Amino acid sequence: MTRPLQKNLQLPCPDRDAAAPALALQLRMEGDAIASADPVPAIMQLLTDTAIGGHHRSDVFAILRELVTNAIDHGLLGLDSSIKATYDGFTEYYRLREARLRSLRHGHITLRITRERGPAPGCDVLRIAITDSGPGFAHPGALACTADPNCVKHRWRGRGIAMLRALCEELTYTGAGNAAEVVYRLTPTA
C-alpha cells in the first residue's frame, strides 16, 4: 500500500472531493509511436489553451516532462539512472536511450489528465496520472531514500521525484511502481 506524499499548501481547499471535471484527456501511445513522436509539446499547447493559465505553464511542463520521460526511460526502455554516475555516464545514458527508442516496438504508456473544479476559487487542481507497461520499481524504498537529504544510496536518481514533491500537492506511486499520479494546485494569478 502506498501513501500519498503531500506538500503543505498555504491555500486550504475545503471539500476537494466535490470537484467536478472541467477537462478530461486520455492518451495511450504504443511503443512504435513513442519511438517517433514526443506527445508533451502538443499536450502542453492543449492545456495552455484550455485548462491552465500561462503562469502555470512552466511548472506543468516540468511535471509532465518528468512523468513521461520516467515512464519511457525507466518503464519501457529499462534504463538505470546509475549509469549517469560514471565520468561519461550521461553520454552513455543518452546513447543507450536513442538505441533502445529506435528498436522499441512493444509496450505502451497511458496518460490521463483532468482539471477538477474546486468548490471555491483557488481550489482547482490538475490531476496527471501515467501508467507504463514496464515492470515498475521498488517505490517504497526509493521514495523513502529520496525524501532523506542524507541518503547517498540514490545519488544519481530521485531528483525528479524531489522536483515532483516540490511542485505538487500529492505524488503517489501504485502497483508495481509503474503507475504514478500527481495533483497540482492551480492557484489563481495574484
N, C-alpha and C positions, 0 to 999 in steps of 0.2 A: 504494500500500500504506500502511496506517495502522498505526502502533504504538500500543499502549495507553498511556495516561497512568497512572502508578502513584503511589500515595501510600504513603510508608513507614509501616508499622504497627509497633506495639510487640509485638503478639501474632503470632508466626510461626505459620503453619499448614502442618504437614507434609502433603505429598501431597494437595493440594486436588483433583486430578483424580479421586481416589477418591470424591468426594462423590456421594451418591445423592439424587435429588429427593425432598423431603418435601412439596412443594406445587408444582403447575404450573397456571398460569392463563393463558389467552389470550383476548383480547378484540379484536374488529375492529369499528370503527364507521365507517359510511358518512357522507358529508357531511351529509345531512339529519338524521341522529341527532346528529351533533356540534353542529349548529346549535341543537338543542333540549335537549340533556342534557349535564351535566358528569359524567363517569364517576369522577372522582377520589374524591369522598366515599364512594361505595359500595365502591370497591376498597379504600380505606383501612380501612373497617369490617371487610371480609372479612379483610384482612391482620392487623389488630389482633386479631381473634377467633381466627385460625388459625395465623399464621405468624411474627408478631413480638411481642416484649414491648412493653409500654407505654412503656418508656424509649427505644425506637427510633422511636416514633410521629412525633415532630416532624421528625426527620431524614428518614425515609422519605416523609413527606408533602411536604416541601420538594423532595426528589429527584423524586418522581412528578409533582408540580405543574409543576416546571420542564421536565421531558421532554415532558409532554403539551401544555403551553402552547406550547413551542417548535415542536413538530410541527404544531400547529394554526395558530399565528400566522404563522410563517415558512414552513413547508412547504405548508400548504393555502391560507392566505389571502394569502400573498405580501407580508406586512408587513415593512418595513425599519426596524430599530431606530434608524437615523439620524434618523428623524422626531422622535424624542424630544429631539434636540439643540437645537431651537428653543424660544423662550420658551413658546409654547403647545403644544409638541410632545407632551406626554403626553396632553393633552386630545384633540388631533388623532389620535394613535395609537389611542386607545380609541374614538373616534368612527368611524374607519375600520374598526376591528376589528368593532364591532357591525354596521355596514352590510354588511360582507363576510360575516359569520356569517349574517345574515338571508337572504342570497342564495346561500349555499353549498348546492349540490345534488350536486356530484361530488367525487370524491376520498375518501380513507379514511386511517385510522390503524390500525395493528395493534400491540397492546401484549402482551408476553409477560413474565410474572413467574414465577420459580422460586425456591424456597428449597431450597438444597442443603445436606445434612448433611455436615459435615466429619468426618474420622476421629478428631478429638479435640475435647473441649469448647472452645468459643470459636472454632471454625473454620467454623461455619455461615455461609453467605453468602446474600444476596438478590441475584438477578440480574434486572435490569429492562432489557428491550430494547423499543425503539419504532421503528417504521418508518412513514413517511408517503408518500403517493403524489405529493408535490410534487417540484420539480426539484432540491432539495438546495442545497448551498452549497459554496464552495471551502474546505473544512475544514482542510487542512494549513496554509494561510497564516493563517487566522483563529485556529487553535489556537496557532500559534507566537506570534502577537501577544498573545493573551490570557495567555500564560504569562510575558510580559515586562512587569513593572510600569511600565517607562518608555515603553511603546508607547502613543501617544495616537491612533493611527490609528483604533482602535475604542473610543474613549472612551465612547460610548453603547451599546456592545454588548459581549458577552462576560462580563458579570457573572454570568450563570447558569452559564457554563462554569467560571468560577473557583469558584463555590459547589459545583458538582458535583465538581470536583477536590478541594476541601477535605473533602467528606463521604464520598467514595467511594474505594475501593481502586483501582478502574480506571474509566476513561472511554474509550470507543472510538467513533469515527465511521467508518462504512464506506460503500461505494458512492459515490454522488454527494454524500454528506453528508446523505442523508435517512434514515439508519439510525443510531441511537445505542444503545449498551449501557453500563450501569454495573454494577459489582459493589460491594455494600455489605456490610461485615463485621458480623455480628450477634453482637457481644460479649455475654457473659453479664453480668447485673447484679452489681455489687460487693457 
